[in-house]
Amino acid sequence: ALPVSPLRVRGFWPLLTALCTALLFLYQALRGSAAGEGAGGPEDAEAAAEAAESGLPLLKGSALLLLGCLLARCYGAAGGGPGREGARGAAGARRGALERFHARQLRVSPHVLGHSKAHVGRVVAELVRAAKAQGLQPGPLALSLRGDFVRIGSAYEQHKVRSPDCFDILVPLRLPPHLEPQPRCADGLGPCGAFVCGLRARDGWTRRCRPFAEGFCVELQGRSHLSSGLVLRWFQGHLQRCLGAVRYRLQERCRVSLSACPGQPPTLHILPCSDYVCCHISMAVRLIPAIPLGDALYLTALPPEGPHGSPAPEALWGLNASRQEQRLLGWLKEQAPAASCHLKCLQILKGLRDLRGHGLEEPFCSQWGRVLSSYVLKTALFSLLLQGPLEAWDEQFLVERLEDLVLYLRDCLRKQVLMDFFLGNTSLPEAVALPRFLKEAAPVNLLSAFDGPTLDLVAFQLISTWVQAPHIIRMYSSPRYWRPVPAPCRHSAEAKRELPAGE
């Protein structure tokens, strides 16, 4: 059967009604004229009257039918007819495309992620334990490992996407007992939000402090500051020396190696070589040296290059408040509906950002990824969540909330302002207690490092990506752009086979 145009179907009945009405009018007119011509006596007049009375119900019926068609047409134009159904169909198709995109390409299996996190925890614990053992006798004027580690990042905040193969771990360091860190904002010395870390000696600077200052400090504005570059190089060398002991103890379960790029934290590569870890995923763990400040705050080394490619001083540090972010996410989980979609919105937006990056050319492709970094997207989500009722983030409103997040980001990019959620923010809920250091810090604009034309172009591409989301998902969803999904876990398959037949 040939397809019929909806417009033709909707216009058929009014046309048919109008045609029938015209024929009835013509019939009545012809009958009336015939009756007038043949009226010769009282009997003819009575016959004409009866004919007129018999035709009147037909005329009324046709008029009512025409009126009904007109009302139905007006109802459809007002949104109660096929137009509204078409809008619902388009919204349903968009939601279906986003749901399939999340389920097939973004969602990480909780079972596989749990196994991967457990294995990473064991391997990192072995390495940190070995590094601490070798640094037990470093002398009173050297750095050492505190002996613990802190899990941070999307893998531990339930919004990891695609594959559980990358993890971030903070490794706290210990300063000599008589030295204390004194961070302060690096005004004019680096990017917005950068810090420098001075050192204070409890008993005053003496000769015994000089070796540590020569090994780990640099002069900046006439004062001695802890160097992030020197600390990072020491940390890399220290872990490399300890790797032999870990490799020997873990050789039956996995192969481990350590790689490092200049100015970047070292990366621990873990390749399972037995059935100890399901799916045999090769994992990369970024080990980030951190200077503890108390209250679950840490200083971490900034990249050696500034936002515009200019070299940054090696004395610059960034403030890491990952533990506060995890506390806020935990509080939001308690307050939001059980089927809240806020983390799912973040995952889909990160996925759309990455998809759109495949179709962009350099240098804008790199700028696109830096402007819409995962931290920027998460900050925008935090800000939007606390603006409205959390009940509105139920799963059934996924598309609406995702659109709100895109529009909020668009507005921030156009205004060139997106403030850091924790630095200098005094309007957080009382349930999420912030350390005094964070409350008193100067507010930081996360978009200050980018010029206006770049942010305007990113805003335009962001809206374009959202409008064309189903098309972009179809275009860039081939295996050419995505790594294959891990094979099903052998452990879960065996567990299913062991279940009773009734379960």
FISE-317056 format. One record per residue (C-alpha): x, y, z. Coordinates in steps of 0.1 Angstrom, whole numbers. Example, Ala and Ser with C-alpha at 12.3 -4.5 7.8 and 13.67 -1.06 7.14 Angstrom:
<rs>
     px     py     pz
    123    -45     78
    137    -11     71
</rs>
This chain:
<rs>
     px     py     pz
      0      0      0
     12     35     -8
     17     58     21
    -10     85     25
     -1    120     34
    -15    130     69
    -24    164     55
    -46    148     28
    -63    125     54
    -71    155     77
    -85    175     48
   -106    148     33
   -136    149     57
   -142    187     57
   -141    187     19
   -165    158     17
   -189    175     41
   -187    208     21
   -195    189    -11
   -225    171      4
   -238    203     18
   -235    220    -16
   -253    191    -33
   -281    193     -7
   -285    230    -13
   -286    225    -51
   -311    197    -46
   -334    219    -25
   -331    248    -49
   -340    226    -79
   -369    210    -60
   -382    243    -48
   -381    258    -83
   -399    227    -97
   -425    229    -71
   -431    266    -78
   -435    260   -115
   -460    231   -110
   -481    247    -83
   -516    250    -98
   -539    244    -68
   -542    236    -31
   -530    200    -35
   -498    211    -52
   -492    237    -24
   -496    210      3
   -471    187    -16
   -446    215    -19
   -448    222     19
   -443    185     27
   -413    184      5
   -398    214     22
   -404    199     56
   -388    166     46
   -357    184     33
   -352    205     65
   -337    177     87
   -312    168     60
   -301    205     58
   -297    207     96
   -278    174     97
   -253    186     71
   -249    219     89
   -241    201    122
   -217    177    104
   -198    207     89
   -197    224    123
   -183    193    140
   -155    190    114
   -146    227    120
   -145    222    157
   -123    191    154
   -100    210    131
    -97    239    157
    -91    214    185
    -63    198    165
    -47    232    158
    -49    241    195
    -28    211    204
    -53    184    212
    -52    165    180
    -25    151    156
     -2    180    162
      1    172    199
      6    136    191
     34    145    167
     52    166    194
     49    137    218
     63    113    193
     93    136    186
     99    139    224
     96    102    228
    121     96    199
    146    120    215
    143    103    249
    147     69    233
    178     79    215
    193     93    247
    184     63    267
    199     39    242
    230     60    240
    234     59    278
    227     21    280
    249     10    251
    278     34    252
    280     53    285
    267     31    314
    293     11    332
    283    -22    346
    283    -19    385
    296    -55    388
    326    -49    365
    333    -15    380
    332    -30    415
    357    -57    406
    380    -31    389
    379     -8    419
    387    -36    443
    416    -47    422
    430    -12    418
    427     -7    456
    447    -38    463
    475    -30    439
    478      6    450
    478     -4    486
    507    -28    479
    526      0    462
    520     26    488
    529      1    516
    562     -7    498
    570     30    492
    563     38    529
    585     10    540
    614     22    519
    609     57    532
    609     48    569
    645     60    573
    646     90    550
    661    113    576
    643    141    594
    645    165    564
    630    146    535
    595    139    522
    578    106    529
    545     89    522
    518     90    549
    508     55    541
    472     59    529
    455     69    497
    423     87    487
    400     75    459
    387    104    439
    371    110    405
    341     98    385
    347     61    391
    341     67    428
    313     92    424
    290     70    403
    292     90    371
    320     71    352
    312     66    315
    321     39    290
    347     16    306
    362     12    341
    398     15    328
    409     49    343
    411     58    379
    425     87    400
    441     82    434
    455    109    458
    486     98    476
    492    121    507
    528    130    515
    543    138    549
    564    169    554
    592    169    580
    578    170    615
    589    206    622
    575    221    590
    539    232    583
    524    242    549
    510    278    546
    490    281    513
    479    314    500
    463    326    467
    489    331    439
    476    365    428
    489    373    393
    514    345    393
    493    318    375
    458    309    365
    428    318    385
    425    296    415
    462    287    418
    480    287    451
    516    289    464
    526    270    495
    550    287    519
    565    267    548
    566    276    585
    591    261    608
    578    257    643
    611    266    659
    621    290    633
    643    284    602
    676    270    612
    706    253    595
    689    219    597
    661    232    575
    684    243    547
    688    208    531
    651    204    527
    647    239    513
    675    233    488
    659    200    477
    622    209    475
    618    247    475
    621    275    450
    624    313    454
    594    332    444
    590    370    451
    619    368    475
    604    340    496
    609    303    497
    580    282    485
    574    245    482
    579    235    445
    553    214    429
    577    204    402
    604    192    425
    579    173    447
    565    156    416
    599    145    404
    608    131    438
    575    112    439
    580     97    405
    615     85    413
    604     71    447
    576     51    433
    598     38    405
    623     25    430
    595      7    449
    579     -9    419
    602    -39    419
    589    -53    452
    553    -48    441
    559    -64    407
    573    -95    424
    544    -99    449
    517    -94    422
    532   -113    393
    507   -141    396
    477   -118    394
    488    -90    371
    516    -72    354
    523    -36    366
    544     -8    352
    548     29    358
    550     57    332
    554     94    336
    554    125    314
    572    157    324
    551    178    347
    523    151    350
    516    127    378
    529     91    372
    504     65    358
    503     30    371
    494      5    344
    477    -27    356
    472    -57    332
    455    -87    347
    470   -120    337
    446   -144    354
    409   -148    362
    414   -127    393
    397    -97    376
    368   -102    353
    369    -90    317
    407    -86    317
    405    -49    314
    438    -30    312
    436     -3    338
    455     30    341
    457     46    376
    469     81    379
    488     85    412
    486    122    423
    510    133    451
    491    156    476
    501    178    504
    475    175    532
    461    207    546
    436    192    571
    398    191    568
    402    166    539
    418    193    517
    449    188    496
    473    207    474
    482    190    441
    507    200    414
    494    222    386
    504    214    350
    537    231    339
    519    251    312
    494    279    318
    460    282    301
    475    301    271
    505    278    267
    529    300    287
    552    283    312
    539    285    347
    562    287    378
    569    253    394
    558    267    427
    521    267    418
    496    243    433
    459    236    429
    434    230    457
    417    196    456
    383    194    474
    373    160    461
    362    148    495
    338    178    498
    324    170    464
    318    134    475
    300    146    506
    278    169    486
    269    141    462
    260    118    491
    238    145    506
    221    151    472
    215    114    469
    197    114    503
    175    144    495
    167    137    458
    141    111    447
    151     75    447
    150     74    409
    169    107    405
    185    113    371
    211    140    380
    241    117    376
    226    102    344
    223    138    330
    259    144    337
    269    111    320
    249    119    289
    262    154    287
    298    142    289
    291    116    262
    275    142    239
    305    165    245
    329    137    235
    308    127    204
    307    163    192
    345    165    196
    349    139    169
    335    163    143
    355    194    153
    389    204    139
    419    218    158
    426    241    175
    389    245    184
    385    208    193
    411    211    221
    394    243    233
    360    226    233
    373    199    256
    390    223    280
    361    247    283
    336    219    288
    358    199    311
    343    173    334
    348    196    364
    330    225    346
    301    202    338
    299    189    373
    301    224    387
    272    235    365
    252    205    377
    258    213    413
    247    249    408
    215    239    390
    206    212    415
    205    237    444
    184    262    425
    152    242    422
    133    215    440
    151    182    439
    118    164    432
    120    178    397
    150    155    390
    129    123    389
    138     99    361
    106    107    342
    119    143    336
    153    132    322
    150    152    289
    136    183    306
    164    184    332
    191    177    306
    178    206    285
    178    228    316
    215    219    322
    224    226    286
    206    260    287
    222    269    321
    257    261    306
    248    282    275
    240    312    297
    272    308    317
    293    307    286
    276    338    271
    281    357    304
    317    342    306
    311    334    343
    309    301    361
    320    303    397
    338    275    414
    313    257    436
    334    255    468
    360    283    468
    344    313    485
    309    298    484
    290    307    516
    256    297    504
    259    259    506
    235    239    527
    243    236    563
    244    198    560
    274    201    537
    299    217    561
    329    234    544
    363    240    560
    370    275    570
    398    277    544
    373    271    516
    348    296    529
    374    324    532
    391    317    499
    385    342    470
    358    332    446
    372    317    413
    356    320    378
    363    288    360
    359    305    326
    383    334    332
    411    317    313
    392    317    280
    384    347    257
    349    358    247
    348    346    211
    359    311    221
    332    309    248
    306    322    223
    315    296    198
    314    268    224
    279    280    235
    267    279    199
    282    244    194
    267    232    227
    231    242    217
    237    228    182
    248    195    198
    217    193    219
    193    201    191
    210    175    168
    217    150    196
    199    120    180
    216    127    146
    250    131    163
    245     99    183
    238     79    151
    267     95    132
    294     88    157
    282     56    173
    302     33    151
    331     11    165
    354     35    147
    348     61    174
    342     39    204
    362     12    221
    345    -22    222
    323    -30    253
    340    -54    277
    328    -90    274
    303   -102    300
    318   -111    333
    325   -148    336
    318   -147    374
    283   -133    369
    276   -158    342
    286   -187    364
    265   -172    393
    234   -171    370
    239   -208    361
    240   -217    398
    207   -200    406
    176   -223    412
    153   -226    382
    126   -206    400
    147   -174    405
</rs>
